[in-house]
């Protein structure tokens, strides 16, 4: 499968990836406000106790704990390896948020009615916008086993 | 090789899927008492009218065809003949080479005077329960729910969304006492009360009263109060559905008894999920379905993750999550903080998180159950407990997957 690999030491915390993710998930041609809570990034960058950047991106895990916790069938690991989320199927139990061992998932901030989840930019040809906009090559797509 | 699975819940369906992945040519049969595959955790959405039957499914439309699984609905298994390796049911039988018992659990009806045999009394476990509750609730004016746990409040929430205002009785002093502390529970209780619900807590139902036609007409509490009632929902827990195993030779305690490989005492027969009395949660049932299927297909596998003290609650737009201990015990340290929109509590013991409750804001908080499950010491992380995250144990493997570096 194709996965976004991370070289955390190259990350400078510019958050171009987060803005690119927000942009990739608003309708084409929309100028969106960075402070409007309805626009959210699926990824984020955390700091460890030494202030080092630790990019937090959905791994589309080989054994996804989020999928195991989903009782509505909204989260599915596709044959191509990506874990996709169907908002219409979701019953908003948020067990996936609880069960992701890395704390990647979250309910949406504006309405709290769906899960904010990386879709590998399925609407953009499956080429992740975050990767295209990373100036330090801290993230890149690679085919993995 | 022919694999037969009894039950089409989380454990049974997962086992069937994994068996197909492991055994290209095996015959896989699911015998289910249900009319269709559905998620029991979503039944209250059916009661409320928000979802139709087909919207309760947790598998894709083509699942059985795609995985070449023979799904037999409406099959009420009556026994297992282990000598001839045969599952018996009304109107037929099914032979097996390997058998998985994944029948789940059934509503428990406590020994309350007058409860047994009274009509308009339901659990909320099966689709038939949800159907009956929805139909009866349309006409009911005095709905009582016994049990203020997740299932009882799911039922109450579904009824609230129908425009009803049920009365909830529980012997615990707070609602959701298995999932939340008193403070977080009070937030939800207030919301239910705003919606018209009434609560009788720290109260027991001592008698169920019926009318001349055998329908429930009232419940009496240990306080002496009598609540009029024309629909009674009993949600005080479940019991493994194993009655049909009597005289089968398969050893049962509270549930089907299994070893670390989820094998029973009878060779070739396995059990997983609520039937084995082990899971108590959807993720655990899924993992057990996987483990059972691996062993059934010949790959010796042990259940690794048995931590199930974790759950989420979501009512009235307020999400909550809990894991581990809910109330501090001797030697525990409790950290709490609160503002208008959230309540957060972390319990540590010797620097190791042993319990968490988050309400209002649960964003990116899944790492908490991992810290608690794996007893990860956070003492040496030089930051506030509220800022601890996966970043402090950040690791990546050669395939780019995260791993905890502890």
Interface residues (C-beta under 8 A of the other chain):
Chain A: X3 X4 X5 X6 X8 X44 X46 X47 X48 X49 X54 X56 X59 X61 X62 X65 X68 X69 X70 X71 X72 X73 X76 X89 X91 X92 X93 X94 X95 X96 X97 X98 X99 X100 X101 X102 X103 X104 X105 X106 X107 X109 X112 X113 X142 X144 X145
Chain B: X10 X39 X41 X42 X45 X51 X55 X57 X58 X59 X60 X282 X283 X286 X287 X310 X311 X312 X314 X317 X319 X321 X323 X362 X363 X364 X365 X366 X367 X368 X369 X370 X381 X382 X383 X389 X390 X391 X392 X394 X396 X399 X400 X401 X402 X404
